[in-house]
């Protein structure tokens, strides 16, 4: 097993690879030709150091009737899992539900696996688990709890109203692992909302709101927020976009400024 990450990554780039969730005219989510009916999951040891029995996880996952395959990753320090889904057209929703489910068991998934065109390098496990009769996963994210029937003004009556509002929205989004940033224009608008309302302090909020996108990258999110900060100098944006999204999800439905 190669321990040096740089050397391992170099060799990994030379391996044959597939896109487990479908076939594509070229590698982008928008270029899918046909869904395979599967979602692939990566469970890395570095993200799950809290699990004392991590290297026994394959045995536990093989007990789940929806798991079609589980084997070691290229590094040997993680697991590659294939799960058939009942509604391929709801790929991202199925992935959000799987995030919720695994989080309940304190297992952290690689969130990039929600990406339709996720690339998977060839790995070999002599003791891989196969289940050709795996049952398709039907889970979808749990619906949001209805908002309290009272105006937002009752939550806070001071200069920090915007901060309280964002924290309330984040609590719901994080507890349900919801991605509200799939649309680029919406993502950028949310960043401008936060930049105009909080300045540099809005950066951490932006990361928390962006983290559930399947292609989330901290560095890219930082660059985008830098753009939002520049725009916010002359922008008159408030929290309008974020509030509208929250209302559509049933969060703070009775908000009034």
C-alpha positions in Angstrom: 0.0 0.0 0.0 1.4 3.4 -1.0 1.4 5.7 2.1 2.6 8.9 0.4 -0.5 10.8 -0.8 1.2 12.7 -3.6 2.6 9.4 -5.1 -0.7 7.7 -4.5 -2.6 10.5 -6.3 -0.2 10.3 -9.2 -0.7 6.6 -9.7 -4.4 6.9 -9.1 -4.7 9.3 -12.0 -3.4 6.6 -14.3 -6.0 4.0 -13.3 -9.0 3.1 -15.5 -12.1 4.9 -14.3 -15.9 4.9 -14.6 -18.8 7.1 -13.8 -20.9 4.7 -11.7 -24.2 6.7 -11.9 -24.5 6.8 -15.7 -23.1 7.2 -19.2 -22.3 10.7 -20.5 -21.5 12.3 -23.8 -18.7 14.0 -21.9 -18.1 14.3 -18.2 -20.5 16.8 -16.8 -23.8 16.4 -15.0 -25.6 18.1 -17.8 -24.3 15.6 -20.4 -25.8 12.4 -19.0 -27.2 10.0 -21.6 -28.6 7.4 -19.3 -28.7 6.9 -15.5 -27.3 3.5 -14.3 -29.7 3.3 -11.4 -26.9 3.5 -8.9 -25.5 6.0 -6.5 -21.9 5.5 -5.4 -20.8 6.4 -1.9 -17.2 7.0 -0.6 -16.6 6.5 3.1 -13.1 7.6 4.0 -11.2 6.8 7.2 -9.9 10.4 7.4 -13.4 11.7 7.7 -14.5 9.0 10.2 -11.7 8.8 12.7 -14.4 8.8 15.4 -15.4 5.3 14.4 -13.4 2.8 16.4 -14.7 -0.1 14.3 -14.1 1.7 10.9 -12.2 -1.2 9.4 -15.1 -3.6 10.3 -17.6 -1.3 8.5 -17.7 -3.5 5.4 -19.2 -6.3 7.4 -21.8 -4.0 8.9 -22.7 -2.4 5.5 -23.2 -5.9 4.0 -26.2 -6.3 6.4 -28.0 -3.5 4.6 -30.3 -5.0 2.0 -30.0 -1.9 -0.3 -26.2 -2.2 -0.6 -25.3 -3.9 -3.9 -21.5 -3.6 -3.5 -19.0 -2.6 -0.9 -15.2 -2.8 -1.3 -12.0 -1.1 -0.4 -11.1 2.2 -2.1 -7.9 2.7 -4.1 -6.0 3.8 -0.9 -7.2 0.9 1.1 -8.2 3.5 3.7 -11.9 3.7 2.8 -14.9 2.0 1.2 -16.6 2.3 -2.1 -20.3 1.5 -1.9 -22.9 1.1 -4.6 -26.6 1.5 -3.8 -29.5 1.1 -6.4 -32.1 3.9 -6.3 -35.8 3.6 -7.0 -36.1 7.0 -8.8 -32.9 7.8 -10.8 -34.5 11.2 -11.8 -34.4 12.1 -8.1 -30.7 11.3 -7.8 -29.8 14.3 -5.7 -32.8 13.9 -3.4 -31.8 10.2 -2.8 -28.3 11.3 -2.0 -29.5 13.9 0.5 -31.6 11.2 2.2 -28.6 8.9 2.4 -26.6 11.7 3.9 -29.2 12.0 6.6 -29.4 8.3 7.2 -25.6 7.8 7.5 -25.3 10.9 9.7 -27.7 9.3 12.1 -25.1 6.5 12.5 -22.2 9.0 12.9 -20.9 8.0 9.5 -19.6 10.8 7.3 -20.0 10.4 3.5 -17.9 12.2 0.9 -20.5 14.8 -0.2 -19.0 15.0 -3.8 -20.6 11.6 -4.4 -24.0 13.4 -4.9 -22.5 14.6 -8.3 -24.1 12.6 -11.2 -20.8 12.5 -13.1 -18.7 11.5 -10.1 -15.6 9.7 -11.4 -14.5 6.4 -9.8 -11.0 5.0 -10.2 -10.5 1.3 -10.5 -9.9 -0.5 -7.1 -9.6 -4.1 -6.3 -10.7 -5.9 -3.1 -10.3 -9.7 -2.9 -13.0 -9.8 -0.2 -15.5 -7.3 -1.8 -19.2 -7.7 -0.9 -21.6 -8.3 -3.8 -25.4 -8.4 -3.6 -27.0 -8.8 -7.1 -30.5 -8.8 -5.4 -30.1 -5.5 -3.6 -33.3 -3.7 -3.0 -33.6 -0.2 -4.6 -33.3 2.6 -2.0 -36.6 4.6 -1.9 -35.6 7.2 0.7 -36.1 10.9 0.1 -35.3 13.8 2.5 -37.7 14.2 5.4 -40.0 17.2 4.9 -39.2 20.4 6.8 -41.1 20.9 10.0 -43.8 23.7 9.7 -42.7 27.1 10.8 -44.0 28.5 14.1 -47.1 30.6 13.5 -45.7 33.9 14.6 -43.9 36.8 12.9 -40.1 36.9 12.8 -40.2 40.1 14.9 -40.9 38.0 17.9 -37.6 36.1 17.5 -35.4 39.1 17.9 -35.8 42.8 18.4 -32.4 44.3 18.0 -29.7 45.1 15.4 -28.8 41.4 15.1 -32.1 40.4 13.5 -30.4 39.3 10.3 -27.9 37.1 12.2 -30.7 35.5 14.2 -32.6 34.8 11.0 -29.7 33.3 9.2 -29.0 31.0 12.2 -32.6 29.8 12.2 -32.5 29.0 8.5 -29.1 27.3 8.9 -30.4 25.1 11.7 -33.1 23.7 9.5 -30.8 23.3 6.4 -28.0 21.6 8.3 -30.3 19.3 10.3 -31.9 18.1 7.0 -28.7 18.2 4.9 -30.4 20.4 2.2 -28.7 21.8 -0.8 -30.2 25.2 -1.7 -27.3 26.2 -4.0 -27.8 23.9 -7.0 -28.7 26.9 -9.2 -25.6 29.0 -9.9 -27.5 32.4 -10.0 -29.2 31.6 -6.7 -25.8 30.6 -5.1 -24.3 33.9 -6.2 -27.3 35.9 -5.0 -27.1 34.2 -1.6 -23.4 35.2 -1.4 -24.3 38.8 -2.2 -27.0 38.8 0.4 -24.6 37.6 3.0 -21.7 39.9 1.9 -24.0 43.0 2.0 -25.5 42.1 5.4 -22.4 40.8 7.2 -19.3 41.7 5.2 -16.4 39.3 5.8 -18.3 37.7 8.7 -20.7 36.3 6.1 -18.1 34.0 4.7 -18.6 31.2 7.3 -22.4 31.4 6.6 -21.7 31.0 2.9 -19.7 27.9 3.5 -22.4 26.4 5.8 -25.1 27.1 3.2 -22.9 25.7 0.3 -21.6 22.6 1.9 -24.4 20.3 0.9 -23.9 20.8 -2.9 -22.5 17.7 -4.5 -19.6 19.6 -6.0 -18.9 21.9 -3.0 -15.2 23.0 -2.8 -14.1 25.3 0.0 -11.6 27.1 -2.2 -14.1 27.8 -5.0 -16.7 29.0 -2.4 -14.1 31.4 -1.0 -13.3 32.8 -4.4 -17.0 33.3 -5.1 -17.6 35.0 -1.8 -14.6 37.4 -2.6 -16.6 38.3 -5.8 -19.7 38.9 -3.7 -17.8 41.2 -1.3 -16.6 43.3 -4.2 -20.1 43.6 -5.6 -21.5 44.3 -2.1 -19.7 47.6 -2.0 -22.3 49.2 -4.3 -25.0 46.5 -4.0 -28.3 47.3 -2.2 -29.0 43.6 -1.7 -30.4 42.4 1.6 -31.3 38.8 2.6 -34.1 38.7 0.0 -33.0 35.6 -1.9 -32.3 33.6 1.3 -35.6 34.6 2.8 -37.5 33.6 -0.3 -35.8 30.2 -0.3 -36.5 29.8 3.4 -40.2 30.6 2.9 -40.4 28.0 0.0 -39.0 25.4 2.4 -41.5 26.3 5.1 -38.9 28.0 7.3 -40.0 31.4 8.7 -43.1 31.4 6.5 -44.6 34.3 8.4 -41.4 36.4 8.3 -42.1 40.1 8.2 -39.2 42.7 8.2 
